Amino acid sequence: MPAYATNMRLKFPILALTLELLTIVLFAVFVVYDDGKPSSDPHDPHDPHAGNHTQEGAPMDLYPMFQDVHVMIFIGFGFLMTFLKRYGFSSVGVNLLLAAFGLQWGLLMQGFWHMEDGKIKINIFKIINADFSTATVLISFGAVLGKTSPVQLLIMTILEITIFSINEHLVATVLHANDVGASMIIHAFGAYFGLAVARVLYRPGLKNGHEKEGSVYHSDMFAMIGTVFLWMFWPSFNSAIADPGFTQLTAVINTYLSLAACVLSAYAVSSLVEHKGKLDMVHIQNATLAGGVAVGTCADMNIGPFGAMLIGLVAGIISTLGFKFLTPILASSLGIQDTCGVHNLHGMPGILGGVAGIVAVAMGKKDGGNASMQAAALASSLGFALVGGLVTGFIMKIPLWGQPPDQNCYDDSLYWEVPDEEEESGESFAHADHSKNKAEV
């Protein structure tokens, strides 16, 4: 059937190599090493470390933070999505592909807003921000996981990071809003962008679920690896671009405590709403991270340790309830088939973080903050995400890009060489499928 021309032999290599060659040309023209001289604008709001590069050892001061964020992007996000029983290669493998291209494209798209003498000066701070830009794509990837081709996803990466960079510049430089852990500009943006794409790519044939849209015992264990890596390193994610010193320490402590409180509320609510008080692995893999998302905007603000814990407590509750009750409603009533439940981990907690930031700034918890600018930043992030996601979805829907047919969704074998023994073990484990996703949808 022509609508599902899934053979990747020409279209994928041509697109991937064309994009890489284009990126190399743009790097040749615009990108240079940071020479260590102070920024022409030492008070650049985009770079709290601008002007500090001449200090002894300063160029590498952020490298440990960069490593932590890098681990989150490539191991955390990658393994979190391996819960599908026949889609592990794509979860980890396509995650690597999108992040590797996205960080290059992010360096360019973000760098164009902050050029010096017509050049993008690349340093640790900028590569951390480039990794951040890829996080938006990987969040959106979760919403359409199993239902898209690598070609479609590369196209989504180009468009999403471009739109993300415009919104980020507006929020940070024009509105001067505070969003150090990016609850609004990464998490809420990535989630609602992905949900808008998923709505456009809605598949009536998957309305009653799919035999491969579920987990098995070992796939859920792999996904838990991603959860633990993300949970451990989230304090670095939220504090990496905070002002050095006490402010950065505050962001680490607030995130650390919010995540800890979130785990308790997620476990408690999961037991409360599940059959015979049992815990649901879907909730544990995802809702335990919601505290990191929700505390992001005000991570570097003086909200008090108890304030951070309250935010985490609420985030764990709303995220778990979202997985249990809201995901099936989105699928059945709005036609939004959110594979990974990104609305519950990134969307709602991202909005909670934005609202918490508005309240914290209004209460004077951040010097020089403006509550109305915080509200404008949240509205901007949601607006860019929804409109950008809808436009991107329609572009991705063009039949040329090799979208998988319904029967081949959630299956690696369409785009990957899969070992025979993996096929057999997948079948043998099928009876152990305990995922609630299919039943709930």
C-alpha positions in Angstrom: 0.0 0.0 0.0 1.6 3.3 -1.1 0.5 5.2 2.1 2.9 3.0 4.1 6.1 3.0 2.0 8.2 1.8 5.0 11.4 0.8 3.2 14.1 3.1 4.6 17.0 2.1 2.3 17.0 5.5 0.4 14.9 8.0 2.3 16.5 7.5 5.7 20.2 7.6 4.6 19.6 10.5 2.2 17.8 12.6 4.9 20.3 11.7 7.7 23.4 12.4 5.6 21.9 15.6 4.1 21.1 17.0 7.5 24.6 16.1 8.8 26.3 17.7 5.8 24.2 20.8 6.1 25.0 21.0 9.8 28.7 20.6 9.2 28.6 23.5 6.6 26.8 25.7 9.1 29.3 24.8 11.8 32.2 25.7 9.4 30.6 29.1 8.8 29.4 30.1 12.2 30.9 28.0 15.1 34.2 28.6 16.8 35.8 27.6 20.1 35.2 29.9 23.0 38.5 31.8 23.3 38.1 32.4 27.0 37.6 36.2 26.6 34.7 37.7 28.5 31.4 37.9 26.6 30.7 41.1 24.8 27.7 41.2 27.1 28.9 39.9 30.5 25.4 40.2 31.8 23.8 38.1 29.1 20.7 36.6 30.8 21.1 33.5 28.7 24.5 32.7 30.2 24.9 33.3 34.0 28.5 32.3 33.5 29.2 34.8 30.8 32.3 36.9 31.6 33.6 34.3 34.0 35.6 32.3 31.4 38.9 34.1 32.3 38.8 32.7 35.9 41.3 30.0 36.7 39.8 26.6 35.8 36.4 28.2 34.9 36.1 26.8 31.4 35.7 23.3 32.8 33.9 24.1 36.0 30.6 22.9 34.6 31.9 19.7 33.0 30.6 17.4 35.9 27.2 19.0 35.4 27.4 18.4 31.7 28.3 14.7 32.2 25.2 14.3 34.5 22.9 15.9 32.0 24.4 13.9 29.2 23.7 10.6 31.1 20.1 11.7 31.6 19.6 12.4 27.9 21.2 9.2 26.6 20.7 6.6 29.3 17.8 8.1 31.3 15.4 9.0 28.5 16.5 6.1 26.4 15.9 3.3 28.9 12.8 4.9 30.4 11.1 4.2 27.1 12.1 0.5 26.8 9.0 -0.7 28.6 7.3 -1.8 25.4 8.0 -5.6 25.0 9.0 -5.5 21.3 10.3 -2.0 20.9 13.5 -1.8 23.0 15.9 -1.3 20.1 13.9 1.7 18.8 13.5 3.2 22.3 17.2 3.2 23.0 18.5 3.4 19.4 16.3 6.1 18.0 16.8 8.1 21.3 20.5 8.1 20.5 19.9 9.1 16.9 17.6 12.0 17.8 19.8 13.3 20.6 23.0 13.1 18.6 21.5 15.1 15.8 19.5 17.3 18.1 22.4 18.5 20.1 24.2 19.7 16.9 21.1 21.4 15.7 20.4 22.9 19.2 23.9 24.4 19.3 23.1 26.3 16.1 19.5 27.3 16.8 20.2 28.5 20.3 23.6 30.0 19.2 22.1 32.2 16.5 20.4 34.2 19.2 23.7 34.9 21.1 26.3 35.4 18.4 29.5 37.4 19.1 31.1 39.1 16.1 29.0 36.9 13.8 30.2 33.7 15.5 28.7 31.1 17.9 31.4 30.6 20.6 31.1 27.0 21.9 31.7 26.2 25.5 30.5 23.8 28.2 27.5 26.1 29.1 26.4 26.0 25.4 26.7 22.3 25.1 24.6 21.8 28.3 22.0 24.0 26.7 22.2 22.0 23.5 21.5 18.8 25.5 18.6 20.6 27.1 17.1 21.4 23.7 17.3 17.6 22.8 15.3 16.8 25.9 12.2 18.5 24.4 12.4 16.2 21.4 12.9 13.1 23.5 9.8 14.0 25.6 7.7 14.5 22.5 9.1 11.2 21.1 7.5 9.5 24.1 4.1 10.7 23.1 4.4 9.1 19.6 6.6 6.1 20.6 6.0 3.0 18.4 3.9 4.8 15.8 6.4 6.8 13.8 9.4 6.1 11.5 13.0 7.3 12.1 12.5 9.7 9.1 9.4 11.3 10.6 11.3 11.7 13.9 14.3 13.4 12.3 11.9 15.9 10.7 10.2 16.4 14.1 13.7 17.1 15.7 14.6 19.8 13.2 11.2 21.6 13.6 10.8 21.2 17.3 14.3 22.4 18.3 13.9 25.4 16.0 10.6 26.3 17.6 11.9 25.6 21.1 14.9 27.9 20.5 12.5 30.8 19.6 10.4 30.3 22.7 13.4 29.9 24.9 14.9 33.2 23.7 11.5 34.9 24.2 11.2 33.5 27.8 14.8 34.1 28.9 15.9 37.2 27.1 12.7 39.1 26.2 10.5 38.3 29.2 13.4 37.8 31.6 11.4 35.0 33.3 13.0 32.6 35.7 12.9 28.9 34.7 16.2 27.5 35.8 15.1 23.9 35.7 13.0 24.5 32.6 9.6 23.2 33.9 8.0 25.4 31.3 10.4 25.7 28.4 11.4 22.1 28.3 9.0 19.8 30.1 5.6 21.5 29.5 6.7 22.5 26.0 8.0 19.1 25.0 4.9 17.3 26.4 2.3 19.5 24.7 4.3 19.6 21.5 4.3 15.8 21.5 0.6 15.6 22.4 -0.3 18.0 19.5 1.7 15.8 17.1 0.1 12.7 18.5 -3.4 14.2 18.0 -2.6 14.9 14.3 -1.2 11.4 13.8 -4.2 9.8 15.6 -4.8 6.2 14.4 -8.4 5.0 14.7 -7.1 1.4 14.2 -5.3 1.6 17.5 -8.4 2.8 19.4 -8.8 -0.5 21.2 -5.1 -1.0 21.8 -2.5 -3.1 20.1 -1.2 -6.6 21.0 2.3 -5.3 21.3 1.5 -2.1 23.2 2.4 -3.5 26.5 5.3 -4.6 28.7 6.8 -7.9 29.9 8.7 -8.5 33.1 12.2 -7.8 31.7 11.2 -4.8 29.6 9.8 -3.1 32.7 13.0 -3.8 34.5 15.0 -2.2 31.7 12.7 0.9 31.9 13.4 1.1 35.6 17.1 1.6 34.8 16.2 4.8 33.0 14.0 5.9 35.9 16.8 5.5 38.5 19.4 7.3 36.3 17.0 10.2 35.7 16.1 10.3 39.4 19.7 10.4 40.6 20.9 13.0 38.2 17.9 15.4 38.2 19.5 17.8 40.7 22.2 18.4 38.1 19.6 19.0 35.4 17.8 21.7 37.5 21.0 23.4 38.7 23.3 23.2 35.8 22.7 26.7 34.5 21.9 28.4 37.9 24.2 31.1 39.1 27.4 29.5 40.6 27.6 29.3 44.3 24.8 29.4 46.8 22.0 29.7 44.2 23.2 26.6 42.4 23.4 24.7 45.8 19.8 25.8 46.5 18.7 24.3 43.2 20.4 21.0 44.0 18.8 20.8 47.5 15.3 21.8 46.4 15.4 19.2 43.6 16.8 16.5 45.8 14.1 17.0 48.4 11.2 17.4 45.9 12.2 14.1 44.2 12.3 12.3 47.6 8.9 13.5 48.7 7.5 12.7 45.2 8.5 9.0 45.5 6.4 8.6 48.7 3.3 10.2 47.3 3.6 8.3 44.0 3.9 5.0 45.7 1.1 5.8 48.1 -1.4 6.9 45.4 -0.4 3.9 43.2 -1.3 1.5 46.0 -4.5 3.4 46.7 -5.9 3.3 43.2 -4.7 -0.2 42.0 -6.3 -3.6 42.5 -5.9 -4.9 46.1 -3.4 -2.1 46.9 -0.7 -3.4 44.6 1.9 -1.1 43.1 1.8 -0.4 39.3 5.2 -0.4 37.6 4.0 2.2 35.1 3.4 4.7 38.0 6.7 3.9 39.7 8.7 4.3 36.5 7.3 7.7 35.8 5.4 9.5 38.6 8.4 9.2 40.9 10.2 11.7 38.6 7.5 14.3 38.5 8.9 16.1 41.5 12.0 16.9 39.5 9.9 18.4 36.7 7.6 20.4 39.0 10.3 22.0 41.1 12.3 23.1 38.1 11.1 26.7 37.7 11.6 27.6 41.3 14.5 25.3 42.0 16.9 28.2 42.6 14.4 30.3 44.6 14.3 30.6 48.3 11.1 28.5 48.7 12.4 26.6 51.7 13.2 22.9 52.0 9.6 22.2 53.0 8.3 24.2 50.0 10.3 22.0 47.7 8.9 18.9 49.4 5.3 20.1 49.1 5.8 20.6 45.4 7.2 17.1 45.0 4.3 15.7 47.1 1.7 17.3 44.9 3.5 16.3 41.7 3.6 12.7 42.6 -0.1 12.7 43.3 -1.2 14.4 40.1 1.2 12.4 38.0 0.0 9.0 39.3 -3.7 10.0 39.1 -3.0 11.1 35.5 -1.7 7.7 34.5 -4.6 5.9 36.2 -7.5 8.1 35.0 -6.5 10.8 32.5 -4.5 8.8 29.9 -7.5 6.6 29.0 -9.7 9.7 28.7 -7.3 11.5 26.4 -7.2 8.5 24.2 -10.9 7.8 24.1 -12.3 11.3 24.1 -9.7 13.5 22.5 -7.9 11.0 20.2 -4.6 11.6 21.8 -2.7 8.3 22.0 0.1 9.1 24.5 2.3 6.0 24.5 4.6 6.9 27.4 2.1 9.1 29.3 4.3 12.2 28.8 1.3 14.4 29.8 1.5 12.9 33.3 5.3 13.1 33.8 6.1 16.2 31.9 2.9 18.1 30.9 0.9 18.5 34.1 4.0 18.7 36.4 5.5 21.2 34.0 2.4 23.4 34.4 2.5 22.9 38.1 6.1 24.0 38.1 5.2 27.1 36.1 2.4 28.0 38.5 4.7 27.4 41.5 7.2 29.8 39.9 4.5 32.4 39.5 3.5 32.1 43.1 7.1 32.0 44.4 8.0 35.2 42.5 4.8 36.9 43.6 5.8 36.1 47.2 9.2 37.7 46.7 11.2 34.4 46.7 13.3 35.6 43.8 15.1 38.9 43.6 14.1 40.9 40.6 11.4 38.5 39.5 8.1 39.5 37.9 5.1 37.3 38.4 3.3 38.6 35.3 6.4 37.7 33.2 6.4 34.2 34.7 2.8 33.8 33.6 3.6 35.1 30.2 6.4 32.6 29.9 4.1 29.7 30.8 1.5 30.9 28.2 4.2 31.4 25.6 5.6 27.9 26.1 2.2 26.3 25.9 1.2 28.3 22.8 4.4 27.6 20.9 4.1 23.9 21.8 0.5 23.4 20.7 0.7 25.4 17.5 4.2 24.2 16.6 3.2 20.6 17.4 0.1 20.8 15.2 2.0 22.2 12.2 4.8 19.6 12.7 2.2 16.8 13.0 0.7 17.7 9.6 4.2 17.8 8.0 5.0 14.4 9.6 1.7 13.0 8.3 2.8 13.2 4.7 2.8 9.6 3.4 6.3 9.9 2.0 8.0 9.6 5.4 7.4 5.9 5.9 4.9 5.9 8.7 4.4 2.3 10.0 1.0 0.7 9.3 -1.2 -0.1 12.3 -0.3 -3.8 12.4 3.5 -3.0 12.6 3.3 -0.4 15.3 5.3 -1.0 18.5 7.5 -3.5 16.7 11.3 -3.2 16.1 11.4 -5.6 13.2 10.0 -3.1 10.7 13.1 -0.9 11.0 15.7 -3.0 12.7 17.4 -6.4 12.2 16.1 -8.3 15.2 17.9 -11.5 16.4 15.7 -14.7 16.0 16.1 -15.7 19.6 14.7 -12.3 20.6 11.6 -13.0 18.5 11.2 -16.3 20.4 11.7 -14.9 23.8 9.3 -12.1 23.1 6.6 -14.7 22.3 7.4 -16.8 25.3 7.1 -13.8 27.6 3.9 -12.6 26.1 1.7 -14.5 28.6 3.5 -12.5 31.4 2.3 -9.2 30.0 1.1 -7.2 33.0 0.9 -3.8 31.5 -2.2 -1.8 32.3 -1.8 0.4 29.2 -3.7 -1.7 26.8 -6.6 -2.4 29.1 -6.9 1.2 30.2 -6.9 2.5 26.7 
